[in-house]
Amino acid sequence: MIPTLFLLGPSDIEGKNVTTSAYAEDGTRIMTADVTGVLPLLPFVTGDRLLSADSYSVMLGVNQIRLPPNPRVNIFNLMGDPDACSGSLHHIQVIANKVKPQRFFNEPSNVFKTSRARLPTTLAGIPGCIVPRVEAADPADFSELHALCDDFGCWPMIVRARGYHGGDRMILVSGPAQLESFSDLTWLYDGICLVEYIDYKDEGGLYQKNRVIVIDGVAYPRHAILSDKWIIHAGSRNELMSEDLSLSHREEEFLARGLQQYTPVFREIYERIGLDIFGIDFALVNGEIVIFEANPCMKFLDRKYGDARFQYLDDHVKALQRAIRKMLLHP
């Protein structure tokens, strides 16, 4: 196996990096860093006997890279959010240009295609695929915010902070009157995205957000979370789905059926984006895929499902693990 360097870097957003130091028993100082906007792959790689044997993680600004001349290595860029870590993405590209790796996983140039504002252009014109309109904005005050939303002209709309995930700093605004009720939210003036809202509620009044993970060009189903709320994140599974057994059965059946009929769509998305590993969050509306986001910043290897009734997810996570091992061991 060719050694692989897994590269991380700091976020551009102030306050989103946490660097700490500790000391091992032999007195060695150990630096660690907690960063956001990353592909969460390292815990799996470091816990796998075969993969960890020739894998090395490097945090830019914390660890130093010492390589012999003309090294025979792979590089895996773990930074996944161009809205939050463009500086680190550029730095990793510079390193790769010097090292000339055997394989460069998740190249930064492809990550930039997945920014929230750029994604609609990246995926424009794919049959059977709808990407809501998105505009990046930087209002300095509420009057500017109000004007920008009016110009966007798409009520209701989602307003969310750039560089944040998991439903954090994200609101659905029905119209100008409701927008005014949010005027005191300070994050609205730190860089936002205005997003066209497409209602994806089914006939039973529920929302279903699906996730596939694309690994080496193949789309693997990960989950299909149902909720009575429009905003769905990982914690949503432990709300309505924990109370209603029929919903977990619905997810299990959805995942078991697979998404073969949408394979051409996912393949075209992969061809457009070009990343080696990334996730796609989407809903199915009238037989078409409505994309919420497509990027590497998605959790997909966590095997803590909370309730035992969700254990059916394990087969899908194991399939993802096998695909990752195959890609890294035989690049």
Beta strands, then each sheet from edge to edge (+ up, - down):
strand 1: 4-8
strand 2: 18-23
strand 3: 29-34
strand 4: 55-59
strand 5: 74-77
strand 6: 104-105
strand 7: 129-130
strand 8: 134-137
strand 9: 157-161
strand 10: 170-173
strand 11: 192-196
strand 12: 207-215
strand 13: 218-227
strand 14: 277-285
strand 15: 288-295
sheet 1: 4+ 1+ 5+ 6+
sheet 2: 2+ 3-
sheet 3: 7+ 15+ 14- 12+ 13-
sheet 4: 8+ 11- 9+ 10-
end
